[in-house]
Amino acid sequence: METKAGTVGLDHPDTRQAFGKLKTVVATYGVLSAVVLITVAVLAITEHTATSFMWGRSAGVLASAAVTYWLTVVAARGVRGAYLRVRVITIIMPVVIVGVDLIPGACPPWFAMMQATCAIAVAAAAFVVNGSRLRAAFPKR
């Protein structure tokens, strides 16, 4: 069973504010990811180029945003495992998003730029989740 953080740390107004900010930034990541997927859908509907890579990539990034938001909500309830997973996801995803987009010919430049905005949002979440207030709410055992 997952261990929970101490209730004192989670009930602190600064901790609640940090989780509120984290939820907002992760939700922004989700909205930006949805915009990318919708753009690909519109291109496909209007008979423009929408490759299977673009479909899969934009759907995968949106799915990661949904999972990250869900884990953020669970972490806000005090589940240390969820908090640790959010920390890992928010550090790894920007690197993965940008790294794949830098592969020559993998995607059009406009798509890479849209994905980069998603990477910026999830990178911002990494700064919040790794901040001192949330780290203090989930001390090492």
Secondary structure, 3 states (H helix, E strand, C coil): CCCECCHHHHHCHHHHHHHHHHHHHHHHHHHHHHHHHHHHHHHHHCCCCCCHHHHHHHHHHHHHHHHHHHHHHHHHCCEHHHHHHHHHHHHHHHHHHHHHHCCCCCCCHHHHHHHHHHHHHHHHHHHHHCCHHHHHHCCCC
